[in-house]
Amino acid sequence: MAWFKRDEGTLLEQAPLLSHGDGDHERFSHYVRKEKILESALSGDPVKALCGKVWVPTRDPEKFPICPTCKEIHANMKPGRDE
């Protein structure tokens, strides 16, 4: 938290310190069809993960944990299902 003070040192207001980092602490690796990842790499178009997240992949998925929602959906899919 940051404290805002007047010149006299009187406390005016307390405000949270907001982080504007790259957000890696909130990132997950998501399940997306391989051909969609390739298309996105070539076109720059966004992809849609099983969990519904839409984004343009630009980072190494090996650096992040697997999205629990994607993992659960994938585990419940029937083999050979084409979506």
C-alpha positions in Angstrom: 0.0 0.0 0.0 1.1 3.6 -0.7 0.4 6.5 1.6 -0.4 9.9 0.2 0.7 12.7 2.4 0.5 16.5 2.4 3.6 18.6 2.9 2.8 18.8 6.6 2.9 15.0 6.8 -0.9 14.6 7.3 -2.2 11.3 6.0 -4.7 11.9 3.2 -5.5 8.6 1.7 -4.2 5.0 1.5 -4.1 3.5 -2.0 -3.0 0.1 -3.2 0.2 -0.3 -5.2 -0.8 -1.8 -8.5 1.6 -4.1 -10.5 1.8 -3.5 -14.2 4.2 -6.5 -14.8 3.7 -9.0 -17.6 1.3 -11.0 -15.5 3.2 -14.3 -15.7 1.9 -15.2 -12.3 -1.6 -15.4 -13.8 -0.7 -17.4 -16.9 -1.5 -20.9 -17.7 -0.7 -23.2 -20.6 -4.0 -24.0 -22.4 -5.2 -26.8 -24.6 -5.6 -25.8 -28.3 -5.7 -27.9 -31.4 -2.1 -28.1 -32.9 -3.2 -26.9 -36.3 -4.8 -23.8 -34.8 -1.5 -23.0 -33.0 0.4 -23.3 -36.3 -2.2 -21.2 -38.1 -1.9 -18.5 -35.4 1.8 -18.5 -35.7 1.6 -17.8 -39.4 -1.4 -15.4 -39.4 -1.2 -13.8 -36.0 -4.9 -14.6 -35.5 -6.1 -15.5 -32.0 -6.9 -19.1 -30.9 -9.6 -20.4 -28.5 -8.7 -22.8 -25.8 -10.9 -25.5 -24.4 -11.7 -23.3 -21.4 -12.8 -20.5 -23.7 -9.8 -18.2 -23.4 -9.1 -16.4 -26.6 -5.6 -15.0 -27.2 -2.6 -14.9 -29.6 0.0 -17.3 -28.3 3.4 -15.8 -28.0 5.1 -17.5 -25.0 6.6 -20.9 -24.4 3.8 -23.0 -22.8 6.4 -25.2 -21.0 7.0 -22.3 -18.6 3.5 -22.3 -17.2 1.2 -24.7 -15.4 -1.6 -26.3 -17.3 -5.0 -24.5 -17.0 -7.1 -26.6 -14.6 -10.3 -26.0 -16.6 -8.7 -27.0 -19.9 -7.2 -30.1 -18.2 -10.6 -31.1 -16.8 -12.4 -30.6 -20.1 -9.7 -32.6 -22.0 -9.9 -35.4 -19.5 -13.6 -35.7 -20.1 -13.5 -35.7 -23.9 -14.1 -38.9 -25.8 -11.2 -40.2 -27.9 -11.4 -39.1 -31.5 -13.8 -36.2 -30.9 -13.1 -33.5 -33.4 -13.9 -30.0 -32.1 
